């Protein structure tokens, strides 16, 4: 049984591990890329519903994982594939879900659930299977409503690396980048290394002085789960390093934290942006990009004018915005070397329209180094 916070119930079949799981119900619209979604740390604490009806036909492999484990709190599909048919597959999806202890449900109309969430908004939910399916209706609903709300949650400590590690630059080296791991994806680290950066991945507890001691060429804040309003320490860390003139690039959660560091607020979206088909306008080029998203919060900044940072970082413009609802999808600082985007330009499983942003970051770091030398 899938039980939503408002009492709506959907009956299906146990899928993956059996038992009970609680989280925030969200939907993902990609017809492919379920493995990347499952292993994306940004989905920690969320029960993900796939709107595409047939899931699992390409199986699972070790090459496409975005982290070392499955992070979703639960998984809901309409029709799980009975056969794995892909030459790269090493295991089936349901085997990985069971091995990872991920409680799922199949055989429900996930598009009906999506339409409900699209109208009512993302909400707490629970999946109950096995012995937990026998719990009373009111008992299941009480458990769901007693679950944690995504507002106010700081999940960085759960998803971050416990120890520092480095990925060497590939090709011509341009410098080093300190990556604060707030739930970083493997493809992000690979793209940074391919741009010539020694990628120093750091635990989320790293201090400004510890980063300064590393003398990085730039700072990067990764994607990640949770409420940006609950990450005051990371905001203060970013402000400190921006004042030390360290170039900065942030993705997703890193965009929200840059927004807060500059003095803007953040707010929770009704149902969030998720999936791989969100249209975003890059205002610098006028080009519309189809992009991958997973965020339930957004930055509250004016999209039609250049504004002044309340924290003294100068002029700021909204560089990208979503054409569906005008949500801020990127920030560009005009007086300091810093920018960020809300979506996922690494886009493992595609699309790759926004991959150029890693080149833009490389160019920013090189330009800043040249200015310092002058």
N, C-alpha and C positions, 0 to 999 in steps of 0.2 A: 504494500500500500504506500502510495505517495500522498502525504498529508500536508496541505498548505496552512499557513498561519490563520487564514480567514475561514478555515473549516472545510474548504474544498478538498475532495478526496478522489484519487484515481487508483483503480485496482489493476494490478498486472501480475507479472511473474518475477520471482527472485532472479537476480542477474549478478554474477560476480560473487562476492562474499555474502553470506546470510547474516542477518542481525539487525541492528538499528544504527542509523546515522542521522545527524542533525546538521543544518547549515542554511545558508541563504540560497534560495532557488533562483537560478539565472538560466538564460537560454543562449546557445551558441548556434549561429546560422550557417557555419561552414558545411559544405557537402564532403569535404575531405579535411585532413589535418587533425583527426580526433586524438592521435597519439601525442602530437605537440600540445594540444589543449590539456590533456590529462596530466602531462608532466610539466606544465607551466606553473611555477610557484605562485603566480598571481591568482590562481584559482583556489588557493588554500581557504578552507572554510566555506566553500560553495558547493552546492549540488547543481551539477551542470546537466541541462537538458539539451540534447541534440535535435534541432528541428528537421534535419535531413532524416528520412524515414529508415534508411538501411545503413547500419553502422557495423564495422568490423570485418568487412570483406578483404581488406588488405593486411589484416593481422597486425602484429607488433614486431618491432625489431630494436636492436640496441643503437643503431646509427642515428635514428631520428629523435631520440629522447632529448628533451630540453633541460633535464636535470636527472638526478640519480634515482628518482622515484615518482610515483603517481601522487599528486597533491590534492586532487579534488576530494571533497568530503563525501560525495556520492555522485552517481551517474545514472541518467535515465535515457533510454532509447525506445524507439517504437519496435523496430524489427532487427534483432541482432543476427548477423550473418551466421549461417550454420556451417559454412565452408570458408576456409582461408585460402585465397587464391592470389598470391603475389610471390614472385621469385625472391624478394628480399625479406619475406616474413620469416621470423624465427619462432614465434609463438602466436597463439590466438589472443584476442582481446579479453575474452572472458577469463582465460587462465591468468592473465596478468592482473586483472581486477581481483580475482580470488586470492592470488598470491600476495597482493598488496593490501588485502583486508578492506577493499573498497566495496561498500554495500551499494548495490545498484538495483534497478528495476527495469524490466522490459515489457513489451506488449501493451503499453499505454499510448494514447494519442498525444504525442509530444507537441504537435502543432496546436492542439486544443489547449494544452497547458501554456504554451507560448502566447497564444492569443489572450489567455486570462492574465498572465503576467504583464503583457503589453498594455492591458487596460488598468489592472489593479496595482501594478508595480511589483518590483522584486520584493520578496518577503521571506520570512523564516519558513523552513520546511523540514520534513523528516521522511525517511524511507524506512519501512518496517517490514522485515521478511523473516522467514524461519519462525522461531518461537515468538519473536516480537510481533509477528503479524496477528497473533491471537490476543494481543492487548486490546482492551476495550476502546471504542471510538473516542470517548472523552479523555481517557488516559493518554492515548497517542497525541491528541490535540494539546493537552496540557504540557506534555513533554516538548512539543514543537514550540509552543508559546514561551516556555521557560528557557529556550535556547538563547545563545548569545546573539545580540544584534550587531551587524557589521559596523554601525556607527560607534565610534569610540574605541574600536579595536586596533591595537598595535600588534601586528603579526610578524614584524620583521625578524624578531629573535627566533621565531620558529623556522623560517625559511632560509636564513642567512648562513653562510659558511662558518664553521666554528674556528677555522684557521686560515691565515693568509696563504695564498699561493700565487704563482706567476705563470702566465702563458707567454712564451717568447714571441717577439715580432716575427712576421713572415715577410720576406722580401726586404726592401730597403727600409731600414729603421728610421723613424722620425722622432721617437721619444718614448715616454712611458705615460700610461694613464692609470690613475688610482680609481678602481671601481668599487664603490660602496655597494656591497651585495645586499639588496633589500628583497631579493627573490629573482636574481638574474637568470637569464636563459643562456644556454650553451651557445646558440647561434649568435647572440649578441657578442659574446666574448670572441668568437671566431672571426666575426666581421671586423672587430676592433684590431685584432692581431693581424688580419690581412691588410689593414691600412698602415701597417708599419709600427704599431704600438707594442711595447712590452706591457702586457695587461696584468696589473697587480690587483688581484681580487682580495677585498678586505672584509672582515666581519662588520656587522652593522654597529658594533660597539666601539669601533675605532675612533680615536679623538682627532681633533684638528692638528694638534702638535705632532701626533704620530704620523699623520699624512704629510705634514710639512717636512718632517725628517726624511721621508722617502724622496723628497724633491721631485715630484712628478711633473711632467709637462702639462698635464691636464687632470681634471676630476670628472668622473662619470657617476651619476646616480641611476640605478637600474629600475626596472619595473618591480612590482611587488604587490602583495595584498594589504588590505586594511584601510583605515581611515586616515588621511593625511593630517587631520586635525589632532590626531593622537601621537604624532611624531615630532614633538617639539625639539628633542635633542638633535635630530637630523636636520631640522630647519636651522637651528643655531650653528651647527657644524658648517652648513653650507654658507650661511652669512659670513662666518669667520673666514672661510677660504676664498669667497668672492672678494672680500676686503683685502685679502693678500694677493689679489690679481691673478688667481689661478683660473685658466679657461675651463668652462663647464659645459657639459652636454648631459641632458636628462631625458629619460624615456618613461612615459606612463606615470608611475608613482613619482619618478624623478621630475616630471613636469609639474605635478601638483606641489611637490616640495619646493621647487623653484618659485612657483607662484606665491606660496606662503612666505618664503624667504624675502621676496621683493615687497611684501606687504599686502598682497591680495588675499581674499578669503577663498575657501573651498566649500562645496556643497554636495549633497548626495543626489544623484540623478534618479528619476523615478524607476527605471528598469535598466539603466546602464547601456553601454555600447559594447557589444561582444560579437565575435564572428569575423569573417574575412571579406566583407563587402561594404564597408562604410565609405561613402564619398567625402573626401576632404579637399578643400581648396588651399593650395599653396599660393599665398597672396603675392609672393615675390616673383612668381612666374606666370600666374593666372592659370596654372594647370590643375585639373581635377585629378586626384589620385584615388584609386580604390585601395583601401587600407585595412589592416587587421587591428582589431581592438579587443581589449578586455579591461574596462574600467567602470566602476560604479560611482565614482566621484569626479568632480571637475573643478577647474579654476574659475573664479568669478572675476573676470576682467573685461573691460570694454573692447568690443571687436572693431568698432568703427573709428577709433581715434588712438593716437599715441598718448599714453598716460605717464605720469611721473611715479616712480617707485616711492612708496611711503617710507621705505627703509633707507633711502638715500643712495640708491644704485642708478639713478638717472632715468632716462627715457626707456619705455618698454612698449613694444607693439605686439599685437596678436598676429602671429605669422601664418597660422593655419586655423580654419574652423570647419566644423562638420556641416555639410550642406543639408542634412536632414533636419537639424534642429538648432543650428548656429552655436553649438557648444564649442568652447575654446579648445583647440587641438594643438596649439603650439604657441610658445612665447619666444620673443627675440629681444635681447637687451641691446640698445643702441649705443650705450656709453661704457659698457664693460663686455668682456669676451664670454658671453653666456647665451645659450639658447636651449630649448627643449621642445619635445613633441609629446602629445598625449597618447598617440597610437604606437604600434609596434613596427618600426621600419625594418627590423630583422625578418619578420614575417615568415618564419619557418612554415612550410607548406603553402606559402604564397598568400596574397600577391606580393610582388617585389617592386611596386611602383615607387616606394619611398626609400629604397636602399641607398639612394644618392646622399641621404643625410649623413651617412658615415663618411663620405667623401667631404661633405661640407664641414664636418667636425675636424677632419684632418687638415683641411685648408685653414680653418680658424686657428688651430694650434701652430701651424707653420707661420702664419701671418703674425701671430702674437710673439713667437720666438724671434722673428726678423725685427719686429718693432723694439723688443728688448735689447737686441744686439746693436741697433742703431743708437 
